[in-house]
Amino acid sequence: MACDTNPMPQSFEFDVLVIGSGAAGLTVALNLPPHLHVCVLSKAAISSGATLWAQGGIAAVLDGEDSVENHIQDTLNAGAGLCHKDAVSFTVEHSKASIDWLVDSGVDFTRDNNAAFHLTREGGHSHRRIIHAADATGQAVSSTLVAQAKARANITLMSGRVAVDLITNRKLSLPGNRCVGAYVLNLDDNHVELIRARFTVIATGGASKAYRYTTNPDGASGDGIAMAWRAGCRVANMEFNQFHPTCLYHPLAKSFLISEALRGEGGHLKLPDGSRFMDRFDSRAELAPRDIVARAIDHEMKRLGADHLYLDISHKPADFIKHHFPTIYETCLTYGIDITCEPIPVVPAAHYTCGGIMSDQRARTDINQLYVVGEAAFTGLHGANRMASNSLLECLVYGRAAAEDITRREADIPAVPDVPEWDESQVRDSDEDVVISHNWDELRHFMWDYVGIVRTTKRLQRAKHRVDLLSREIGDFYSNYRVSNDLLELRNLVTVADLIICSALQRHESRGLHYTLDYPGLQAEARDTLLVPTTYRTSEP
């Protein structure tokens, strides 16, 4: 008789479960006291999140000629009237302390000839305030924080794990409104594990993989936003998807971002004939906010029927380019492009999710003991358009705020109740994985075509019809087959795509990143788009 060699699903218990190992999640973990047992989950390698890909830097007030008031005003201007001023002030006022923490942790930021930190300038900023590590800031931050986490005895790092769903009192038919952990798929043995925790932190990043072209890594499938929505959390402003103006256009380059800092240091956007064009769209030219630059590029590409345009910094000295942008220089060179003497072919790509799970200044959500930090969160900081390099700052500020709140409250939070293990007795292995890959491609194509940089009501309605069909098909698939990474990501992407479309249909104006030909003007009053699950319950005090 054959023996069953499949391992039994495991069960774990921690004080704090952090879902996501980017700058936001690791900041939470590293700022918690050593007596708390913390688990940090990652889909792939611990350092594989979006933080690793960040090139430009972190916005912070570090120069005597700059001020907190300037940074606040620049952020409010970029946000097109939808930033929450209290969130902006909170974030900017804590910017220096957050950078100091990174420096103390060992991040090696670039310095100038006087040994002071070199600060660059990016679109929307009135001053040089972007601290960076050459053009690989994310890598420097990620590697430092991962090393710190590995050295902490109270932090357990689990890679190859994909969260399936949050576990709440409501799911367990218990009174109250509390999160007590998550079911997690172990990709090594394809079994679902149970992780119980007194506190759970979503730090899963954004949802740009809903689009055909994106600068994001493969894991950016909106998992945390979708899980929180299913659990009963409100989401806000999901229609504001930032498209980075300059992604490398090359058939072999998957999703390589050309940092905004390159334009900050004098790079020129050009048409195929070599002429510049940004001054026709905005007086700030290449330093205009990203939504303006992305729409300008999109407009010129459609006007000319071009597949891409160009970003040129070859007029700068070669040594300057190689010193400030070594990663971009080396990467482009591998594709046969020498940026010291020729322009870079570029195209806009989905880059950042400005909306997300609603949270307060302590990173708390609508569900007790459930926090959200980073790109998955809606804090009110970004408004209708994120200003460059405010995203990593938000990860740090709100990550530290979440850790502080958990530390303050942990003595009063009781142990979690018993939770049943994952039941897969009623499902079977899939023999139709082609359905998943086909639906994945269809979703990302119609999101790009109908819910992209420029929208219309008719396009959005078409997208809504398609996503409704996909939702039913994927729901049936999920109910009958064992879960897999591809199925979970597709299920989450369909959810966030629906949230994006519904939010866009509700906004009858063009504001910031949401531009629709049917409503080109601004409404008199700036309002957030708030979506509430039908299962939503008011959070306990």
Secondary structure, 3 states (H helix, E strand, C coil): CCCCCCCCCCEEEEEEEEECCCHHHHHHHHCCCCCCCEEEECCCCCCCCHHHHCCCCEECCCCCCCCHHHHHHHHHHHCCCCCCHHHHHHHHHCHHHHHHHHHHHCCCCCECCCCCECEECCCCCCCCCEECCCCCHHHHHHHHHHHHHHCCCCEEEECCEEEEEEEECCCCCCCCCEEEEEEEEECCCCEEEEEEEEEEEECCCCCHHHCCCECCCCCCCCHHHHHHHHHCCCEECCCCEEEEEEEECCCCCCCCECCHHHHHCCCEEECCCCCECHHHCCCCHHHCCHHHHHHHHHHHHHHHCCCCEEEECCCCCHHHHHHHCHHHHHHHHHCCCCCCCCCEEEEEEEEEECCEEECCCCCECCCECEEECHHHEECCCCCCCCCCCHHHHHHHHHHHHHHHHHHHHHHHCCCCCCCCCCCCCCCECCCCHHHHHHHHHHHHHHHHHHCCCCECHHHHHHHHHHHHHHHHHHHHHHHHECCCHHHHHHHHHHHHHHHHHHHHHHCCCCECCECECCCCCCCCCCCCCEECCCCCCCCCC
